[in-house]
Amino acid sequence: MKITKLLILVCTIALNTVFAQEKAENDPDKPVVTLGEISLLQSKELNKTIPLSIHLPENYDSSKKSYPVLYMLGSDYRARFAMLASTLDYMGEGQIPEMILIGIDLPEGNSILLPTRKNQDTTIPDNHINFFETELIPHVDNNYRTAPFNILYGASNSGFFTVYMLLNKPLLFNSYFASSPSIMHIPKVLQQKIKTGPLKTLSKNRSLHIIYSDDEGLTNHVSEFTRVVEDHKPDSFTYKVDELVNQGHVPAMDFTLFLLALYPDFNPFNPSENLESLDKVTQHFDRLSKRYGYEIKTPISVIFNLGFHTILSKDLIAAEEIFQYSLEVYPEGKESYLGMGLVRKAQGQLENARVMLEKALTIDPDFSLAKRWLQRLKN
């Protein structure tokens, strides 16, 4: 039942967000969602031009935040890239941190990332590792506001490469996501890397998460791989394996499961946390920042939800404190002004409420919540 619900969630996100045909109220030519841009990176390491698909968080241009980066192999599979981009946008509203998504096109097919099968020659995948380390990641860091936290995602043959990257350069990424990885190809290469490679002496925290389905013939290969990992891994390395039931090759909900496992307690509003005050919520995200090694600001959506429920509970002093904090941390955030407008309305300061709501609409003229509350003030 849980798997079915997750699949419905992923499909709903993809359909409602990526393929939405609705237009913004004041700009009928503006799509509701922009998936990003295509750029080109000339690689000396690979001796060719690499197309990149880049998707930035919604408020990237107006914020000053730095963002973790998720690198996706095979973004020329446009439907898959679109689903990943929309999932990041949807979950970035409070379930995970907002992220930059960098897609690496593989127009020759992702089998290019496998070692040569006859003689186990690893020249091509090794060259791609060098491309990531010396060209792509520096290029992204130089051109975008990136936090020191990188994730690599690959599926099928590029899932093999994700595992291969981990075993050769475990420090290059903080976390590795491999969906239905083709680890049945050249298993001896992988096993030898586990036993004698740099993973064995890893001292910094790194993680691998493998997801596959029971109907794609990977069960025995993954079991053997994880057995060898368990026998030789350092304490700083953690791994998770999920075998789904009857979901086919590269399960549709893999990405959602990956992200929820990487940030299992990101959302502070759960029964075990019971964080009912601003101090407790900000302390929660301070702890997450220390754990992940970069600043994770309390999301504006989390602040707004806390403030709104505080207004409903009639604690207007605490609500004002919450939205004053929101204005300090997110002076460019439309939700900060909407929230303070609602506080002023509840306090009976209707003119101040109108000013705040109009400020929210100055930031985003299509902000429907602010429009509705402003109309209520006029009525």
Secondary structure, 3 states (H helix, E strand, C coil): CHHHHHHHHHHHHHHHHHCCCCEECCEEEEECCCCCEEEEEEECCCCEEEEEEEECCCCCCCCCCCEEEEEEECCCCHHHHHHHHHHHHHHCCCCCCCCEEEEECCCCCHHHHCCCCCCCCCHHHHHHHHHHHHHHHHHHHHHCCEEEEEEEEEECHHHHHHHHHHHHCCCCCCEEEEECCCCCCCHHHHHHHHHHCHHHHCCCCEEEEEEEECCCCCHHHHHHHHHHHHHHCCCCEEEEEEEECCCCCCCCCHHHHHHHHHCCCCCCCCCCCCCCCHHHHHHHHHHHHHHHCCCCCCCHHHHHHHHHHHHHCCCHHHHHHHHHHHHHHCCCCHHHHHHHHHHHHHCCCHHHHHHHHHHHHHHCCCCHHHHHHHHHHHC
